[in-house]
Amino acid sequence: MNQPLFVRPLADHEIDALRQGLRSADAFTLRRSQILLASARGDHARAIGQQLGCSDQAVRNVIKAFNRRGLAALTKGSSRPKTIHVAFDTASCQRLRDLLHRSPRDFGKPTSVWTLPLVAEVSLAEGLTAGPVTGETVRATLERLGVRWQRAKAWLRSPDPQYARKKGVATA
C-alpha cells in the first residue's frame, strides 16, 4: 500500500497565506486553502475529500501542486492548451474556401445549404483534413481566414439563368 501523501512542513508566512485564503472570495483559492490546512493537520486525502465533497485524487493533486510550486498553487492557472493542432493546413484552407463557393449537391448531398457539420463531413470526404473534425473546428478555421460563417452562406449562387431577375423581383 502507498504511503499517505501530506503537505510538506509549512512556514509561518505560508500558514498565514492559507488562513487568508479561507476568507477569499475566489472559490478556487478557498478550496485549496482548506485542503492544504487539513493536510497540514494530518488528515488523509480520502478524509479531506469526503469532508469537502471532492475526490481524494483531487486532494492529492492539490497537495502535489503545493509541494512543487508553493503558494503559487493557490492561484488558478490558464486552462488554455499549450499547443494547438491545426486541422486545416494552408493549402486545405484555400480548398475549404473554394468548397464553400460550390453547392453541397455537387458532393452528393440532398441540400443546397451548407451547415457547419456538413462542411466538416465533406472536408473529410474530400481529403481536406486527416481525420474527422467538428463544425466548431470549421467555424474557427473560417474565422482564422477572416471569413464569417454568415457571409459564407451568402456565397451560393443558383445555376438558374434567370436567377438575377428572380432575385431582383423577390428583394424589390
N, C-alpha and C positions, 0 to 999 in steps of 0.2 A: 504494500500500500504506500502511496506517495505521502511525503511529509506535508502537513498543512502549511499553507502559504500565509505569511503575515507581512504586514508593512515593516519596513526597516525601522530602527530606532529613530524617533523624531527629535529634531532640535526644538528649542523653545520658540523660535520665530515661526517654525512650521506648525507647531501646535496652535499658536496664536492665529496664524493664517487660516487653519482649518476651522477654528472656532468662529472666526469672522465669516467663513464660508457657510456656516449654519444659519447666518442671518442674511444670506444673499438672496436677491430677487430672482437670480438665474437658477432654474431647477437643476441644470447640469452640474453647476458648482455645488449646490446644496447636497445633491445625492452623492457626489463623490466625496464631499467632506464627511458626510455621515458614514460612508463605507470605510474611509481611512481611519476615522476616530474609533469606530467599532473594532477594526482590525488592531489598532494600537492598544485597545483594552484587552485584546487576547481572544476576541470572538472568532470562530471559524467562518470560512466563506459561506458554507451552507446555512449557518445560523443567521448571518448577516443578510443573505439573500432572502430567507424566509421572513425576516423582520421587516425588510424594506420592499418586499414584493418584486424582487428581481432574481435572475438565475445566479447560481453560485459561480458559473463561468464568467458572468459579467462582473461579479465582485473580484474574482481573480484577475481579470483584465485590468480593472482599475488599480489594484494593488501593484501589479507588474508595471503599469504605466508610471505610477508614482515612484516606485523604486528606481526606475530608469530615468525619469525626467524631473522628478521633484515637484515643486509647486506648479510648474507649467502644466501638469496633468489636470489641474483644476479648471483650465480654460478649454473650451471646445475648439477643436481644430477644424480645418476645412474638410468637407466631405467630397470635394471635387476629386475626380480620379487623377492620378499622377500622369498617366498617359492616355491619349485619346487615339483610338484606332479609326482611321478614316475609311468608311465603307466604299466611297467613290473616289478613285484617283482622278487626276487632272483630265485624262482622256475620257474617262467614264462620265465625268461631269458634263463635258460638251455633248456626249452622246445622250445623256439624260435630258439636257435642254432640247436637243433635236427630237427626242422621243415625244416630248410634250407638245411639239408642234404638229404631231400626227394624231389621228383618231385612234382610240382603243380598238376600234373594229379592224384596223389594219393588222392587229395582232391576234385576231380571232376572238375578241371579247364581245359580249352581247350588248354593250352600252356604248354611247358616243361621248360620255362624260368621264373624265379622269377623276379618280379618287386617290388619296394617298396610298391606301393599301393596294389598289390596283396598279399604281405606278411601281410600287415595291415588287409586286408579283411579276410584272412584265420586265422589270430591270433584271431580276434573277434569270428569267427565261431567255433574255437577250444577251446574257453574259456581262452585264454592266457591273455586277457585284459577284464576289466569290461565294457568298452564302446568302441565306435569306436575311432580309432587313425589314424593319418596321416602317410604317408610314411616317412616324416621327423622324426617323433617320432621313427619309426622303425630304421632309419638310426642312430639317436642319441643313441638309446639303444645298437645297434651293436657296435658303436664306444666306448661306455662305457665298453663294454665287451672286447675291444681290437681287434675287428673284422672289417676289412674294407669291405665295400659293394662290391667292385670289386672282392675281394677274395671270398666272399660268393657265387657268381655266378659260380665260378670255382669248387665248391664242387660237383656239379652234376656229376653223372656217369650214363652211359647208361646201361640198363638191357641187352643189346645185348651181347651174349657170345663172339662175335668177335670184341668187342669194342676196346680192346687194340691193336689188329692187324690193324684195320681200322684207328685208331688214329695215329699209327706209320707211316702208308703209307701216310696219309694226312699231317703230320707235317715233314716228311723226305724230 
